[in-house]
Amino acid sequence: MRERPSIESLLELFADGKVSAAARLITILEDGGKDAERVLDSIFQRTGNAYRIGFTGPPGAGKSSLLNRVTAKFRAKDHRVGIIAIDPTSPFTGGAFLGDRIRMQAHSEDPDVFVRSLASRGSLGGISNCTDEVVDLMDAFGKDLVLIETVGVGQSELEISEKAHTVVVVLVPESGDGIQAMKAGLMEIGDIFVMNKADHEDAEGAAREIQDTLRLKDIPEGEWEPKVVLTSAREETGIDDLIDVIEEHRRHLDEGGRFANMRKKILRSRVRNALMDRMERRLRASDKVRELLEQRMESVYRGEMSPYMVVRELEELVSIQ
């Protein structure tokens, strides 16, 4: 039986540009734990260069097809592209339902495109819990653009705004997506709104509806005003317009230190999330916490204690300041 390569050897191969090593390291990141932290500690100083673009929106909006076209355009501009496609989790294997080879066959032979499907594994934000870590790895691997496609879960897509520098919301006209986007809060996070399937007879009207809604937003002077772009992934129309607007948004962020401030915001969010995750795992692992919780829950069920009274006792037990 062949011995599994050590993390150190994988990191050496990764530094030499070996795609197979990068793929194995991503699997380690997905598994989490101390090994994942060792990988991140080793690569983090090489991160901070990749521009992150999030593609989100309702299921069936054509995000995958659009991403395929966008990737081809970016490659024509000599960008090195990483793609993270978040897929629904298989109830049988716990893995991603859709494979990256199925979605991105056109780019499978391109050494400057690295595609990885990640399972959402129950995450409510339309993303995987290890999305940030995999972006870091692609960044350290030399990809200057990382495209993140969310799973398309509707009202739970908002986490992408804490992961991406530019958020592209993809909609289609025939299903009333404009109204759904407003309900889901996507209007608040989108930097660019794409009305896909522009060959549909209702596409222009739906795009105007989105534009009219965006005009009602109170946008401070000098801040980015979200744009609406009509595209058709099938007809390959409007893709250049979308690329132009993405690059315009990037230039906007580069002005006045906005990009640096956004990076700080993203990193602060990551530290906070990592701290909360670590604290939650430590609490779950504590026998004393579990015992006290089980004892006090009976009092909560009977209405003798409020949930906050239990939390205060737990705080005292673990000495949370």
C-alpha positions as CSV (number, residue, x, y, z in Angstrom):
1,M,0.0,0.0,0.0
2,R,1.4,3.3,-1.1
3,E,2.2,5.7,1.7
4,R,0.3,9.0,1.7
5,P,2.5,12.0,1.0
6,S,3.2,14.3,3.9
7,I,1.9,17.8,4.1
8,E,5.5,19.1,3.8
9,S,6.1,17.2,0.6
10,L,2.7,18.3,-0.8
11,L,3.6,21.9,0.0
12,E,6.9,21.5,-1.8
13,L,5.2,20.1,-4.9
14,F,2.6,22.9,-4.6
15,A,5.3,25.5,-4.6
16,D,6.7,23.9,-7.8
17,G,3.3,24.4,-9.5
18,K,2.0,20.8,-9.4
19,V,-1.8,20.8,-9.9
20,S,-2.1,17.3,-8.3
21,A,-0.5,18.7,-5.0
22,A,-2.9,21.6,-5.1
23,A,-5.9,19.3,-5.5
24,R,-4.7,17.2,-2.5
25,L,-4.2,20.2,-0.3
26,I,-7.7,21.4,-1.1
27,T,-9.0,18.0,0.1
28,I,-7.1,18.6,3.4
29,L,-8.7,22.1,3.6
30,E,-12.1,20.5,3.1
31,D,-11.5,18.1,6.0
32,G,-10.5,20.9,8.3
33,G,-8.7,20.4,11.6
34,K,-5.0,20.9,12.5
35,D,-3.7,19.7,9.1
36,A,-5.8,22.3,7.3
37,E,-4.4,25.0,9.6
38,R,-0.8,23.9,8.9
39,V,-1.5,24.3,5.2
40,L,-3.0,27.7,5.6
41,D,-0.2,28.9,7.9
42,S,2.3,27.8,5.3
43,I,0.7,29.5,2.3
44,F,-0.9,32.6,3.8
45,Q,2.1,35.0,3.2
46,R,1.7,34.3,-0.5
47,T,-1.9,35.4,-0.6
48,G,-3.6,38.7,-1.2
49,N,-3.0,39.0,-4.9
50,A,-6.0,37.4,-6.5
51,Y,-9.1,39.3,-7.3
52,R,-12.3,37.6,-6.2
53,I,-15.5,37.7,-8.3
54,G,-18.6,36.1,-6.8
55,F,-21.5,34.8,-9.1
56,T,-24.7,34.3,-7.3
57,G,-28.4,34.2,-8.0
58,P,-31.4,31.8,-8.1
59,P,-31.1,28.2,-9.4
60,G,-31.5,27.9,-13.1
61,A,-30.3,31.4,-13.9
62,G,-27.5,30.0,-16.1
63,K,-24.6,30.9,-13.7
64,S,-22.5,27.9,-14.8
65,S,-22.8,28.6,-18.5
66,L,-22.1,32.3,-18.0
67,L,-19.1,31.5,-15.9
68,N,-17.8,29.3,-18.7
69,R,-18.0,32.2,-21.2
70,V,-16.5,34.7,-18.7
71,T,-13.6,32.4,-18.1
72,A,-12.8,32.2,-21.8
73,K,-12.8,36.0,-22.1
74,F,-10.5,36.4,-19.1
75,R,-8.1,33.8,-20.5
76,A,-8.0,35.7,-23.7
77,K,-6.7,38.6,-21.6
78,D,-4.0,36.3,-20.2
79,H,-5.5,36.1,-16.7
80,R,-4.7,32.9,-14.7
81,V,-8.1,31.8,-13.4
82,G,-9.2,29.7,-10.5
83,I,-12.8,28.6,-10.3
84,I,-14.7,27.5,-7.2
85,A,-18.1,26.0,-8.0
86,I,-20.2,25.3,-4.9
87,D,-22.5,22.4,-5.5
88,P,-25.4,20.9,-3.5
89,T,-24.2,18.1,-1.1
90,S,-24.9,14.5,-2.0
91,P,-26.9,12.9,0.8
92,F,-25.1,9.6,0.1
93,T,-21.4,10.7,-0.2
94,G,-21.4,14.1,1.4
95,G,-19.6,15.3,-1.7
96,A,-20.6,17.7,-4.5
97,F,-23.5,16.6,-6.7
98,L,-22.0,18.1,-9.9
99,G,-18.4,17.5,-11.0
100,D,-16.1,20.2,-12.2
101,R,-15.3,18.2,-15.3
102,I,-19.0,18.3,-16.3
103,R,-19.3,22.0,-15.8
104,M,-16.0,23.2,-17.2
105,Q,-14.9,20.7,-19.8
106,A,-14.0,23.5,-22.2
107,H,-11.2,24.5,-19.9
108,S,-10.1,21.1,-18.6
109,E,-6.9,21.1,-20.8
110,D,-5.9,24.7,-19.9
111,P,-3.0,24.7,-17.4
112,D,-3.9,28.3,-16.4
113,V,-7.4,27.4,-15.3
114,F,-7.9,25.5,-12.1
115,V,-11.4,24.3,-11.4
116,R,-12.6,22.8,-8.1
117,S,-16.2,21.8,-7.1
118,L,-16.9,22.1,-3.3
119,A,-19.9,20.6,-1.5
120,S,-22.0,23.1,0.4
121,R,-22.4,20.5,3.2
122,G,-25.5,22.2,4.6
123,S,-24.0,25.7,4.6
124,L,-26.9,28.2,4.4
125,G,-25.0,30.9,2.6
126,G,-24.9,29.2,-0.8
127,I,-21.2,28.5,-0.3
128,S,-18.9,25.9,1.4
129,N,-17.5,26.4,4.8
130,C,-13.9,26.2,3.4
131,T,-14.4,28.6,0.5
132,D,-12.1,31.3,1.9
133,E,-9.3,28.7,2.5
134,V,-9.6,27.3,-1.0
135,V,-9.5,30.9,-2.4
136,D,-6.3,31.4,-0.4
137,L,-4.8,28.2,-1.9
138,M,-5.6,29.3,-5.5
139,D,-4.3,32.7,-4.8
140,A,-1.0,31.3,-3.5
141,F,-0.9,29.0,-6.5
142,G,-0.6,32.0,-8.7
143,K,-4.2,32.6,-9.9
144,D,-4.8,36.3,-10.3
145,L,-8.6,35.9,-10.6
146,V,-10.7,33.6,-8.6
147,L,-14.3,33.1,-9.6
148,I,-16.8,31.8,-7.0
149,E,-20.1,30.4,-8.1
150,T,-22.6,29.9,-5.3
151,V,-25.0,27.0,-5.1
152,G,-28.1,29.0,-5.9
153,V,-30.2,28.6,-2.9
154,G,-32.2,31.8,-3.2
155,Q,-32.6,33.7,0.1
156,S,-29.4,32.5,1.7
157,E,-26.8,33.9,-0.8
158,L,-25.6,36.8,1.1
159,E,-22.4,35.3,2.6
160,I,-20.7,35.8,-0.8
161,S,-20.6,39.5,-0.1
162,E,-18.0,38.7,2.6
163,K,-15.9,36.6,0.3
164,A,-15.8,38.5,-3.0
165,H,-14.5,41.9,-4.1
166,T,-17.1,42.1,-6.9
167,V,-20.5,40.4,-6.6
168,V,-22.3,39.5,-9.8
169,V,-26.0,38.7,-9.4
170,V,-27.3,36.5,-12.3
171,L,-31.0,36.6,-13.0
172,V,-33.3,35.5,-15.8
173,P,-36.5,37.2,-17.0
174,E,-39.1,34.4,-17.3
175,S,-39.3,33.5,-13.6
176,G,-39.8,36.9,-12.0
177,D,-36.3,36.9,-10.6
178,G,-36.3,40.6,-10.2
179,I,-39.0,40.4,-7.5
180,Q,-37.3,37.3,-6.0
181,A,-34.0,39.1,-5.8
182,M,-35.6,42.0,-3.9
183,K,-37.1,39.6,-1.4
184,A,-33.9,37.7,-1.0
185,G,-31.8,40.8,-0.2
186,L,-29.6,40.2,-3.3
187,M,-30.3,43.8,-4.3
188,E,-28.2,44.9,-1.3
189,I,-25.1,42.9,-2.1
190,G,-24.9,43.0,-5.9
191,D,-22.3,45.2,-7.6
192,I,-23.4,44.1,-11.1
193,F,-26.8,42.6,-12.1
194,V,-26.8,40.3,-15.1
195,M,-30.1,39.7,-16.9
196,N,-29.1,36.5,-18.6
197,K,-31.0,34.9,-21.5
198,A,-31.2,38.3,-23.2
199,D,-32.8,36.7,-26.3
200,H,-36.0,36.2,-24.2
201,E,-38.7,38.6,-25.2
202,D,-39.1,39.9,-21.6
203,A,-35.4,40.4,-21.0
204,E,-35.2,44.1,-21.6
205,G,-38.3,44.9,-19.6
206,A,-36.9,42.8,-16.7
207,A,-33.6,44.6,-16.9
208,R,-35.3,48.0,-16.7
209,E,-37.3,46.8,-13.7
210,I,-34.0,46.0,-11.9
211,Q,-32.5,49.3,-13.0
212,D,-35.5,51.2,-11.7
213,T,-35.3,49.5,-8.4
214,L,-31.6,50.2,-8.1
215,R,-32.3,53.9,-8.7
216,L,-34.2,54.0,-5.4
217,K,-31.1,53.0,-3.4
218,D,-29.5,55.7,-1.4
219,I,-26.0,55.6,-2.6
220,P,-23.5,58.0,-1.0
221,E,-21.7,60.3,-3.5
222,G,-18.6,58.8,-5.0
223,E,-19.6,55.2,-4.2
224,W,-20.3,52.6,-6.8
225,E,-23.7,52.6,-8.5
226,P,-24.7,49.0,-9.4
227,K,-24.9,48.3,-13.1
228,V,-27.3,46.1,-15.1
229,V,-26.0,44.1,-18.0
230,L,-27.9,42.0,-20.6
231,T,-26.2,38.7,-21.6
232,S,-26.9,35.5,-23.3
233,A,-24.5,32.7,-22.4
234,R,-26.1,30.5,-25.1
235,E,-25.8,33.2,-27.8
236,E,-22.5,34.5,-26.4
237,T,-23.8,38.0,-26.4
238,G,-23.1,40.7,-23.8
239,I,-20.1,38.8,-22.3
240,D,-17.7,41.5,-23.3
241,D,-20.0,44.2,-21.7
242,L,-20.0,42.2,-18.5
243,I,-16.2,41.9,-18.4
244,D,-15.9,45.7,-19.0
245,V,-18.2,46.4,-16.1
246,I,-16.3,44.0,-13.8
247,E,-13.1,45.7,-14.7
248,E,-14.7,49.1,-14.1
249,H,-15.8,48.0,-10.6
250,R,-12.2,46.8,-9.9
251,R,-10.8,50.2,-11.0
252,H,-13.4,51.9,-8.7
253,L,-12.1,49.8,-5.7
254,D,-8.5,50.6,-6.5
255,E,-9.3,54.3,-6.1
256,G,-9.1,56.0,-2.7
257,G,-7.9,52.8,-0.8
258,R,-11.3,51.0,-1.2
259,F,-9.7,47.8,-2.2
260,A,-7.3,47.8,0.8
261,N,-10.2,48.6,3.1
262,M,-12.3,45.7,1.6
263,R,-9.4,43.3,2.1
264,K,-9.2,44.3,5.7
265,K,-13.0,43.8,6.1
266,I,-12.8,40.3,4.6
267,L,-9.8,39.3,6.8
268,R,-11.5,40.7,9.9
269,S,-14.6,38.7,9.1
270,R,-12.4,35.6,8.7
271,V,-10.7,36.0,12.0
272,R,-14.1,36.5,13.7
273,N,-15.6,33.4,12.0
274,A,-12.5,31.3,12.8
275,L,-12.6,32.4,16.5
276,M,-16.3,31.6,16.7
277,D,-15.8,28.2,15.1
278,R,-12.9,27.4,17.4
279,M,-14.9,28.4,20.5
280,E,-17.9,26.4,19.4
281,R,-15.8,23.3,18.9
282,R,-14.2,23.7,22.3
283,L,-17.6,24.1,24.0
284,R,-19.0,21.1,22.2
285,A,-15.9,19.0,23.4
286,S,-16.4,20.0,27.0
287,D,-18.0,17.3,29.2
288,K,-18.8,19.9,31.9
289,V,-20.6,22.1,29.3
290,R,-22.6,19.2,28.0
291,E,-23.6,18.1,31.4
292,L,-24.7,21.5,32.6
293,L,-26.6,22.1,29.4
294,E,-28.5,18.9,29.7
295,Q,-29.4,19.6,33.3
296,R,-30.5,23.2,32.7
297,M,-32.5,22.4,29.5
298,E,-35.1,20.5,31.6
299,S,-35.6,23.8,33.6
300,V,-35.9,25.7,30.3
301,Y,-38.5,23.2,29.0
302,R,-40.5,23.7,32.2
303,G,-40.3,27.5,31.9
304,E,-38.3,27.8,35.1
305,M,-35.3,29.3,33.4
306,S,-34.9,31.4,30.3
307,P,-32.3,30.5,27.6
308,Y,-30.3,33.6,28.6
309,M,-30.0,32.4,32.2
310,V,-28.5,29.1,30.9
311,V,-26.1,31.0,28.8
312,R,-24.9,33.1,31.7
313,E,-24.2,30.0,33.7
314,L,-22.3,28.5,30.8
315,E,-20.3,31.7,30.5
316,E,-19.3,31.5,34.2
317,L,-18.4,27.8,33.7
318,V,-16.0,28.4,30.9
319,S,-14.8,31.8,32.1
320,I,-15.7,33.7,29.0
321,Q,-14.8,37.3,29.5
